[in-house]
Amino acid sequence: MLNFNHLYYFHVTAHEGSIKAAADRLGVTQPTVSEQIRMLERSLGVPLFDRAANGLRLTEQGREAFEHTTTMFL
């Protein structure tokens, strides 16, 4: 089930480009952001980020989701 926090945390993370930067901006811990994104990915059934040593990269589904959340959170 989707909720506002899942979508917002995803949006901020996608915008910031990292879990750490998103956590700093949101005033929460990195595990909190990671868990919210994991829950969203589980709910949608698709990965939204490719995780690599040099950071996060949006998947195709992640780019589509970011387009929608950008409209939501303008």
C-alpha positions in Angstrom: 0.0 0.0 0.0 1.4 3.4 -1.0 1.5 6.3 1.5 2.6 9.9 1.3 5.9 9.3 3.2 7.0 6.5 0.9 6.4 8.8 -2.1 7.9 11.9 -0.5 11.0 10.1 0.7 11.5 8.6 -2.7 11.1 12.0 -4.4 13.6 13.7 -2.1 16.1 10.9 -2.5 15.8 11.0 -6.3 16.2 14.8 -6.3 19.2 14.7 -3.9 20.8 11.7 -5.5 21.7 10.0 -2.3 20.2 8.5 0.9 22.5 10.6 3.1 21.6 13.9 1.4 17.9 13.0 1.5 18.1 12.0 5.2 19.9 15.3 6.0 17.2 17.3 4.1 14.4 15.4 5.7 15.9 15.5 9.2 15.7 11.7 9.7 18.2 8.9 9.7 19.6 7.1 6.7 18.0 3.8 7.7 14.6 5.6 7.9 14.9 6.8 4.3 16.2 3.4 3.1 13.3 1.6 4.7 10.7 4.0 3.2 12.1 3.4 -0.2 12.3 -0.4 0.3 8.6 -0.4 1.3 7.7 1.7 -1.8 9.6 -0.7 -4.1 8.0 -3.7 -2.4 4.6 -2.1 -2.8 5.2 -1.3 -6.5 7.0 -4.6 -7.2 9.8 -2.9 -9.1 13.2 -1.4 -8.2 13.3 2.4 -8.3 17.1 2.8 -7.9 20.1 0.9 -9.1 22.5 0.9 -6.1 26.2 1.2 -6.8 29.3 2.0 -4.8 29.2 5.5 -6.3 25.6 6.3 -5.4 22.1 5.8 -6.6 20.8 5.9 -10.2 17.1 5.8 -11.1 15.9 2.8 -13.0 13.5 3.3 -15.9 10.6 2.8 -13.5 12.2 5.1 -11.0 12.4 7.9 -13.7 8.7 7.4 -14.4 7.8 7.5 -10.7 10.0 10.6 -10.3 8.0 12.4 -13.1 4.8 11.7 -11.2 6.2 12.7 -7.8 7.6 15.9 -9.3 4.1 16.9 -10.3 2.8 16.0 -6.8 5.4 17.8 -4.8 6.0 21.0 -6.8 
